[in-house]
Amino acid sequence: MLAAFLTTIFFSISVICGNRSAQMIGGSEANFWRLTCATAFLSLYALTLGQGLSGASFSIFVASGIIGIGVGDVALFQALPRLGSRLTLLLVQCLTAPFGAAIEWLWLGTELSPMQMFFGAVILSGIAISLMPGRGLHLQKKAILPGVLFSIVAAIAQAYGAVLSRKAYAVADEHDEHIDGATAAFQRILGGLLIGGISLLVVKWRNIRDHLIREGETLPSKEKWRRVLPWVVANSLAGQTLGVSCYQWAFQTTPTGIVLPIVATTPLVAIPFTMAVEKERPSLHSIIGGVIAVIGVIGLALVK
């Protein structure tokens, strides 16, 4: 449970830093460079103090990263411009937990008690209330269906990636191997970096081609990189390095259906950070939803 709580804190900081970097250089590029930095940070530990690329579960962790980090993030960044951040987070965060619990139950046979399911539903209800878009939300009709579909794909991918991590730990246990959270995060991020790189190549292919064919400034200026680099580094440290390490630590001992509802409170935990950094004041329904979600987290911790 402690690992899941730490994950929400690190992910909350990552949300703020990721939003800043995405505004400066675009979502696909910001996502790729945060994964690149995090890979470098995690490799320093995994290749020296950790288990590196070894282990019977290595391929499963990589597959988890390809699906959860790679496909999940690509779909998420496609949903954001169509639905906006609040509605996208509402769909993704509220769908990932039940999808994850269902997949783990069908595949691994992990069952949750009625009280655990009840408090998990309380957490998701609080998140739904907190992230509920206001009446002034304006969306293009043609963007709604694709946005919803991308959000569903992101939720399924993140849920399946989480369950694959649980399966990877089970395989490691069968071979009497111990894979710590940071090493698991390193092995996962390799798969995520692969998909992130392919996505960036597709999005930036025209710019790259023009840069190779003729001289010209087609890439971000040095001044822009000087401003964005601290946000990219902070995002990679808080999110994919420390956050995902705690995330993997949580899956090592706790079922997906318990971890994901707690991690789903990330947008709520991020509210104080947005108030401090972005001067954003939370609405009344954000506060009410936050209180309900916290009650659910406390109940889930007590019945564990």
C-alpha positions in Angstrom: 0.0 0.0 0.0 2.9 2.4 0.8 4.3 1.9 -2.7 1.0 2.8 -4.3 0.7 6.0 -2.2 4.2 7.0 -3.2 3.4 6.3 -6.8 0.5 8.8 -6.7 2.7 11.5 -5.3 5.5 11.0 -7.9 2.9 10.7 -10.7 1.3 13.9 -9.5 4.5 15.8 -9.8 5.1 14.2 -13.1 1.7 15.5 -14.4 2.7 19.1 -13.8 6.1 18.8 -15.4 4.8 16.8 -18.3 2.1 19.4 -19.0 4.7 22.2 -19.1 7.1 20.3 -21.4 4.3 19.2 -23.7 3.2 22.8 -24.1 6.7 23.7 -25.2 7.7 20.9 -27.6 4.5 18.9 -28.2 3.2 15.7 -26.6 4.9 13.1 -28.7 8.3 14.7 -28.4 8.0 15.4 -24.7 6.9 11.8 -24.1 9.9 10.4 -26.1 12.5 12.6 -24.3 11.1 11.9 -20.8 11.3 8.1 -21.6 14.8 8.6 -22.9 16.0 10.4 -19.7 14.2 7.9 -17.5 15.9 5.0 -19.3 19.3 6.6 -18.7 18.5 7.1 -15.0 17.1 3.6 -14.4 19.9 2.0 -16.3 22.5 3.5 -13.9 20.8 1.5 -11.1 19.6 -1.6 -13.0 23.0 -2.3 -14.7 25.0 -1.8 -11.5 23.0 -2.5 -8.4 20.0 -4.2 -9.9 19.4 -7.2 -12.1 19.9 -5.4 -15.4 18.6 -7.3 -18.4 18.5 -10.7 -16.7 15.7 -12.8 -15.4 13.1 -15.2 -16.7 10.5 -12.5 -16.7 12.5 -10.0 -18.8 10.5 -10.5 -22.0 7.2 -10.1 -20.1 8.3 -6.8 -18.5 9.3 -5.5 -21.9 5.9 -6.6 -23.3 4.3 -4.8 -20.3 6.2 -1.6 -21.2 5.3 -1.9 -24.9 1.6 -2.2 -24.1 1.2 -0.1 -20.9 3.8 2.7 -21.4 4.1 2.6 -25.2 0.6 2.0 -26.6 -1.1 3.5 -23.5 0.7 6.8 -23.6 0.3 7.2 -27.4 -3.4 6.7 -27.1 -3.6 9.0 -24.2 -1.9 11.9 -26.1 -4.3 11.3 -29.0 -7.3 11.6 -26.7 -6.1 14.8 -24.9 -6.5 17.3 -27.8 -9.9 15.8 -28.7 -11.5 15.7 -25.2 -9.4 17.9 -23.1 -7.4 16.9 -20.0 -10.2 16.7 -17.5 -12.6 14.5 -19.6 -9.7 12.3 -20.8 -8.4 11.7 -17.3 -12.0 11.0 -16.2 -12.4 8.2 -18.7 -8.9 6.8 -18.5 -8.5 6.8 -14.7 -12.0 5.5 -14.1 -11.7 2.7 -16.7 -8.2 1.5 -16.0 -8.9 0.1 -12.5 -11.9 -2.1 -13.4 -10.3 -3.2 -16.7 -7.2 -4.2 -14.7 -9.2 -6.1 -12.1 -11.2 -7.9 -14.7 -8.1 -8.9 -16.8 -6.3 -10.2 -13.7 -9.3 -12.1 -12.5 -9.8 -13.8 -16.0 -6.1 -14.5 -16.6 -4.5 -15.0 -13.2 -7.6 -15.8 -11.1 -7.0 -13.1 -8.5 -10.2 -12.3 -6.7 -11.1 -9.2 -4.6 -13.3 -9.3 -1.5 -16.7 -7.5 -1.7 -15.4 -4.8 0.7 -12.3 -4.2 -1.5 -14.5 -3.9 -4.6 -16.8 -1.5 -2.7 -14.0 0.9 -1.6 -12.4 0.7 -5.0 -15.7 1.8 -6.5 -15.8 4.6 -3.9 -12.4 5.9 -5.0 -13.5 5.8 -8.7 -16.7 7.6 -7.8 -14.7 10.4 -6.1 -12.4 10.7 -9.1 -15.4 10.9 -11.4 -17.0 13.7 -9.4 -13.7 15.6 -9.1 -12.8 15.4 -12.7 -16.3 16.0 -14.1 -16.2 18.6 -16.8 -18.0 21.9 -16.2 -21.0 23.0 -18.1 -18.9 25.4 -20.2 -17.1 22.5 -21.9 -17.1 22.9 -25.7 -16.2 19.9 -27.9 -16.3 19.4 -31.6 -18.8 16.6 -32.3 -16.6 14.9 -34.8 -13.8 14.7 -32.1 -15.9 13.1 -29.4 -16.1 9.5 -30.7 -12.4 9.3 -31.6 -11.4 10.8 -28.3 -13.6 8.3 -26.4 -12.1 5.4 -28.4 -8.5 6.6 -27.8 -9.3 6.9 -24.0 -10.7 3.4 -23.9 -7.6 2.1 -25.8 -5.3 3.9 -23.3 -7.2 2.5 -20.3 -7.1 -1.1 -21.7 -3.4 -0.8 -22.6 -2.5 0.6 -19.1 -4.6 -2.1 -17.4 -3.1 -4.9 -19.5 0.4 -3.6 -19.0 -0.2 -3.6 -15.2 -1.5 -7.2 -15.2 1.5 -8.3 -17.3 3.8 -6.8 -14.6 1.9 -9.0 -12.1 2.4 -12.0 -14.4 6.1 -11.2 -14.7 6.6 -11.2 -10.9 4.8 -14.6 -10.8 7.2 -16.0 -13.4 10.1 -14.6 -11.4 8.9 -16.3 -8.2 8.5 -19.6 -10.1 12.2 -19.4 -10.9 13.2 -18.2 -7.4 14.3 -14.9 -8.7 14.0 -11.5 -7.1 13.3 -8.5 -9.4 13.2 -5.2 -7.5 10.9 -2.4 -8.5 13.6 -0.2 -10.2 14.9 -3.1 -12.3 11.4 -4.0 -13.3 10.8 -0.3 -14.2 14.0 -0.3 -16.3 13.0 -3.5 -18.2 9.5 -2.1 -18.8 10.6 1.3 -20.0 12.7 -0.3 -22.8 9.5 -1.4 -24.4 7.8 2.0 -23.8 10.8 3.8 -25.3 10.6 1.6 -28.5 7.0 2.6 -29.1 7.6 6.2 -28.1 10.5 6.4 -30.6 8.4 5.0 -33.4 5.5 7.4 -32.6 7.9 10.4 -32.6 9.4 9.2 -35.9 5.9 9.1 -37.5 4.9 12.5 -36.2 8.2 14.2 -37.0 9.0 12.4 -40.2 8.3 15.4 -42.4 10.5 17.7 -40.3 13.3 15.2 -40.1 13.1 14.7 -43.9 13.2 18.4 -44.6 16.1 18.8 -42.2 18.1 16.1 -44.0 17.3 17.4 -47.5 17.9 21.1 -47.0 19.4 23.4 -44.5 17.0 25.2 -42.2 15.8 25.4 -38.6 13.3 22.6 -38.4 14.1 21.6 -34.9 13.4 23.4 -31.6 15.8 26.3 -30.9 18.5 26.1 -28.3 16.7 28.7 -26.2 13.5 26.5 -26.2 15.5 23.4 -25.1 17.2 25.5 -22.4 13.7 26.3 -21.0 12.2 22.8 -21.5 15.1 20.6 -20.3 14.5 21.1 -16.5 10.8 20.1 -17.0 11.7 17.1 -19.1 14.3 15.9 -16.5 11.9 16.5 -13.6 9.1 14.7 -15.4 11.3 11.7 -16.1 12.7 11.5 -12.6 9.3 11.9 -10.9 7.2 9.8 -13.3 9.1 7.1 -15.2 12.0 6.7 -12.8 10.8 7.0 -9.1 7.0 6.8 -9.9 7.2 3.6 -12.0 9.7 2.0 -9.6 7.2 2.4 -6.8 4.5 1.3 -9.2 6.3 -1.9 -9.9 7.1 -2.3 -6.2 3.3 -2.2 -5.5 2.5 -4.8 -8.1 5.1 -7.1 -6.5 2.9 -7.6 -3.4 -0.6 -6.2 -4.2 -3.3 -7.2 -6.7 -4.0 -4.9 -9.6 -7.6 -4.2 -8.5 -6.2 -2.6 -5.3 -3.2 -0.8 -6.7 -4.9 0.9 -9.7 -7.8 2.6 -7.7 -5.2 4.2 -5.4 -3.0 5.3 -8.3 -6.1 6.6 -10.0 -6.2 9.3 -7.3 -3.2 10.9 -9.0 -5.2 13.8 -10.6 -6.6 14.6 -7.1 -3.2 14.5 -5.4 -2.0 16.8 -8.2 -4.4 19.6 -7.2 -2.1 21.1 -4.6 0.8 21.1 -7.1 -1.3 22.8 -9.7 -2.3 25.4 -7.2 1.3 26.1 -6.3 2.8 25.9 -9.8 0.0 26.9 -12.2 -2.1 29.0 -9.8 -5.1 26.9 -10.6 -7.9 27.0 -8.0 -9.9 23.7 -7.5 -13.7 23.8 -8.0 -16.2 22.8 -5.3 -16.9 19.4 -7.0 -13.1 18.8 -7.2 -12.8 19.2 -3.4 -15.9 17.0 -2.7 -14.7 14.3 -5.1 -11.3 14.4 -3.5 -12.7 13.9 0.0 -14.8 10.9 -1.3 -11.7 9.4 -3.0 -9.6 9.8 0.2 -12.3 8.0 2.2 -12.2 5.2 -0.3 -8.4 4.9 -0.1 -8.5 4.8 3.7 -11.2 2.1 3.6 -9.2 0.1 1.1 -6.1 0.3 3.3 -8.1 -0.8 6.4 -9.8 -3.9 4.7 -6.5 -5.1 3.0 
